[in-house]
Amino acid sequence: GGRLLRTVPEGALASVRLGNWEAGARAEGILFDYFVDTAEASILLLRYAVVLEAPGHGITMDPYFKLEILGEDGKPIGGRCGEFDFSPTNEDIKWNRGTAAGDGGTTKSYVWKDWSSVGVNLVPYHGQTIQVHLITQDCLANIHFGYAYFTLECSHAEITTESCGDLPYMEMKAP
């Protein structure tokens, strides 16, 4: 027995689940519009955890999770952290791997990513409306699932290093 994924990150009261653990070639998405007022908040903190079956259909057919943080021009903000696709075949992701019993005595493979954070400095976007867009997609063969949990927070602080979540630390200054 390995460690199980918590559905709520440490220190949070709740999370939102996007998608489910049923097959069906379904996709779920959510889009947040956020008006940036740095007098209210200067950092956007998105925390997420991902679970995908790993059937090995290939990157265009496997389940996936997509994360986008877009400026008013429709382009990703936050450097390389503003847009990312999570696929079971993406070797840049530090996936945890496991198996589970399937129907008829089969074994299903899956990958999961423990809670990670994306921190974005909002100061350059003061007065703009940014968008946070999250999408989960089952496999296109209608057989395998994909889902994710997330929390979204805005706070006062000064971020000195933007992080996509795979670094062992994220450096922040707070008043």
VEXTI-766377 format. One record per atom (N, C-alpha, C): y, z, x. Coordinates in steps of 0.001 Angstrom, whole numbers, plus 500000, padded with zeros to 6 digits. Each point is the difference from the previous one (the first is absolute). Last residue first. Example, Ala and Ser with C-alpha at 12.3 -4.5 7.8 and 13.67 -1.06 7.14 Angstrom:
% VEXTI-766377
497750507080512850501190500060500820501090500730499230494280499930500290501190500000499110501200500000500900
% end
This chain:
% VEXTI-766377
540713503845504072501138500916500139499570501450499879496691496234502011500491500433498693501163500951500210496742495924502621500988501059500140500463500356498602495216497634502183501103500009499044500956501120500376495219496994501626501098500839500441501149499898499005494452499490499877501183499280499578501177500929500283494470499343501798501148500799499590501095499079499503495751498350501489499602501389499775501164500891499571499538494692498727500369500796501169499623501453499738499512496581496702498866500128500901500341500730501299503167498950496269498961500933499610498855500160500969504357497505500125499128499363499017498805500871499668505297501133501859498560500067500202499266499281498889505135500808502853499339499567498786498512499915500280503835503132502272498920499065500294499370499605498688503690502811499918500263499444501324498919499021500424502450502183495272498752499564500602500320499367501351502324503798496696500324498867500855498724499614500710501069502386494978499566500233501377500498498824500801499243501345494498501044500036501019499358500321501333497257497411495980500518501289500442501145499820500974495951497746496263501230499707500730500606501342500378494759497957498471501034501023500052501216499455500734494760498789497715501250499408500454501076501071499924494171499179500068501141500810499586501235499343500599494497498339498813501262500035500736500940501048499428494535497473500201500848501082499508501310499947500773495956496064498775500823500756500943500728501108499264495534495956499708501037500837499394500730500776501079495848495929498717500991500472500956501022500848499265494560497447499328501259500630499613500932500272501175495848496121498553500345501170500817501412500495499706497855496082497773498893500928500244500460501327500620502162495421498921499798500809498789498936501086500175502069496711503175498686499625499483499614500862498790503991500643502626500148498867499097498673499489499464501330505199501376499558498757500625500036498872498975503508503768499087498549499983500172499607498712500717504872502406500462499264498853499449498509500201500257505382502559500016498584500067500337499302498835499299505438501348501558499020499211499252498596500352500488505769501403500173498635500349500392499026499248499108505612500359501564499006499255499239498626500330500556505597501392499994498711500433500543498950499389499089505512498823501064498811500015499158498803500509500799505876500471499984498783499564500686498839500067499012505626499711499837498803500351499241498800499414500737505026501661502072499112498912499583498870500547499120503415502704502232500643499165498986499151498839499522498671501934504647500872500732499076500695499014499055496747499324503782499901499372498684500848500711498951499308501375504712500506498622500043500048499308498629498225504543500320501433499909500308500506498556500059495365501889499303500725499299498937501467499756500326495021500707502713501392500415500031500780499176498978494616501177499886501001498953500186501399500606499926494265501173500553501350500554499912501015498921500325494531500741498439500972499014500462501362500639499793494632502097500404501393499962499545500747498828500596494583501836498512500891499542501062501404499893499414494592501865498706501435500012499720500807499657501247495099498121500171500548501288499584501517499892499846496379496061499370501033500433500944500591501278499451495086496963499396501106500769499447500926500459501114495484496419498411500886500544501028501071500817499287494560498191498818501416500133499683500751500500501220494838497891497886500828500426501128501448500090499543494994500427497296501308499363500093500760500567501199494562499380498222500967500825500719501291499215500127495572499966496236500751499355501078500920501011500685496999500614496027499539500420501317500711499330501165501119499320495243498707499432500349499517500340501399505134500681499431499055499762498907498688499432500548502675502804503552500423499046498981498963499875498912501621503831504022498927499370499230500596499086498943502616500876504618499709500707498757498889499244499288502827500557505209499139499274499070499779500876498778504025499446504283498942500736499319499155499083499148504526500674503909498988499148499363498920500858499367505570499959501742498793500819499921498983499143499245504256497838502782499232500286498793498948501069500252504521497978502238499012501015500389499251500454498748502444495095501081500063501227499197498891500936500452500506495567501672501132500780500488500118501340499277496794496488498942499567500887501079501136500806500611498756497575495112501121500152500919499644501034501065497268498747496127499729499277501240501141500100501011500140501953495533498887500617500744499720499318501337504974500009498040498755499325499646498876500657500789505612500433498835498833500778500392498757499312499457505460498687501283498824499728499183498818500778500559505781500398500204498704500089500646498902499744498990505734500641501117499050499142499294498669500075500725503777502574501445500463499621498679499067499100499226499812501800504710499433500894498990500305499536498578501613498011504216498640499583499679499349500866498935505127500404499879499255499387501099498618499581499546503285501781496955499225500988500743499168499392501114501078497032495671500848500875500800499109500968500762499277494749497608499568501370500299501022500757500844501651496114496611499275500098501275499619501454500268502727498296496271498580499730499796499170500074501262504809501011499212499737498598500342498526499625499828501607504471499371500536499146498939499751498522500259496512503162502383501439500099499810500451499076498886494954502360500609500836498813500130501473500312499783494667501808501020501300500626499766501024498919500331494319500203498889501228499298500382501201500882499699494137499742500268501152500883499976501202499192500460494510499283498118501204499457500631501153500963499767494191499648499953501177500769499593501179499422500759494655498059498521501078500320500935501062500876499350494506497404499767501033500844499400501100500281501027497357495479500893499746501442499955501084500739499219500112495191501071499216500370498812499800501511499845502262497657503721500635499460498798499277500408498718498428501302504430501323500569499752500660499468498727494612500350500373501052499342500770501368500446499520495545501662498616500239498659499449500991499202500854498038504738500338499890498974501024500140498589499464500260504646497869498857499124499790499822498921501048502420504825499013500003499074501141498811499051499891503485503428496746498641499587500324500090498935501080503843503685499577499602498626499691498509499833500252504494503742499751498540499909499943499648498581499557504595503137502053499396498775499484498476500111500022505176502863500120498597500061500417499298498849499280505530501802501212498968499222499315498629500288500596505857501182499757498693500428500499498930499295499172505561499490501238498895499543499177498710500468500651505592500959500269498701500376500544498927499615498992505554499127501401498949499721499023498679500332500676505346501663500994498662499597500447499113499763498789504540501509499657500127499045501102498650499538500558502689502205495221498810499985500856500174498930501071503688501432497143498870500621499304498770500106500900503906497876501477500467501346499681498887500781499285499466495407501067499651500904501093500601501393499829498299496089496671501240500762500140499707501058501053497439495422497745500163500856501167501403500592500024496476498194496037501367499828500485500233501014501118495318497713498076500660501236500433501383499670500546495323498066497018501345499653500469500688501311500346494550498699499637501094500943499839501282499360500508494774498408498257501228499620500690501078501029499673494208499061499864501138500773499529501196499641500865494557498168498529501174500048500859501073500860499382494391498149499859501014500888499449501158500024500977495289496781498692501053500410500925500953500921499250494467498066499557501295500403499445500959500344501127495070498606499715501018499079500512501365500287499404495802502576499480500541499220498896501066499012500422497153505123501305500194498592500349500620499266498811500748505313501111499164499080499224500302498576500440502212504278501277498763499748500740499008499192499166505681499903499958498896500889499648498749499600500774506016499473499860498671499417500032498954501026499614504136502099501677500173498610499606498645499327500158502166505314499571498902499121500397500283498619499432503214504431501494499736498952499021498831499175500529501391505456500808500072498647500543499744499037498848501692505599500936499242498968499293500079498705500785501829504105501688499518500508498722499097498999499283500734500746505555500522499292498820499412500606498730498769501406504507501395500332499751500609499307498796495780497732502178500369501391500243501495500203499783497779495984497321500205500396501397500441501455500111496696497863496250501406500393500136500219500427501443495763498625498749500749499105499127501488500314499986496144500573504057500740500750498986500786499012499144495365499013502815501415499690499843500594500859498896495672501506503100500379499187498862501511499805499967496312500840504190501119500569499275500398499056498877494937499781501631501313499938500615501049500635499110494435500468500393501174500000499230501250500000500820
% end
